[in-house]
């Protein structure tokens, strides 16, 4: 029997966990190239959990064990950032397009298929379920083959290559349509 995947809102009491995960080599490589101090995590995520940011944050649980992090937001709330990274998405931003970012924080669970399961389930329950988005995009670094594999297996298609622009390296634009749309 496969382990049960669930999502719960990120809480302030999770900041120590986030600090550990965001300083793990496999997360630093793709998420935050410098790692993050506890105060940086608090400054970034406290507005998100208090509702002062358009980003919705969740902890991924496997059979009640905290294993990773996933966040979602409307692309239209980040037009400036999207325009820098992926100018071709600006036109679509008004059409209920969401985006998500995800990582598995626990190293012993990498390459186990849990990332794909978590993304599929999150799309169905949150992005296409609760949010009722028409589509979802992701912009993985073009050299992050593990993330690209996860997104493809979860139903995303490669649309374009974006970038480099400013601080961004080459990224792929991948999208997934809401099957109910």
Secondary structure, 3 states (H helix, E strand, C coil): CCCCEEEEECCHHHHHHHHHHHCCHHHHCCCCCCCCCHHHHHHHHHHHHCCCCCCEEEEEEECCEEEEEEEEEEHHHHHHHHHHHCHHHCHHHHCCEEEEEEEECCHHHCCCCHHHHHHHHHHHHHHHHHCCCCEEEECCECCCHHHHHHHHHCCCEEEEEECCCCCCCCEEEEEEECCCC
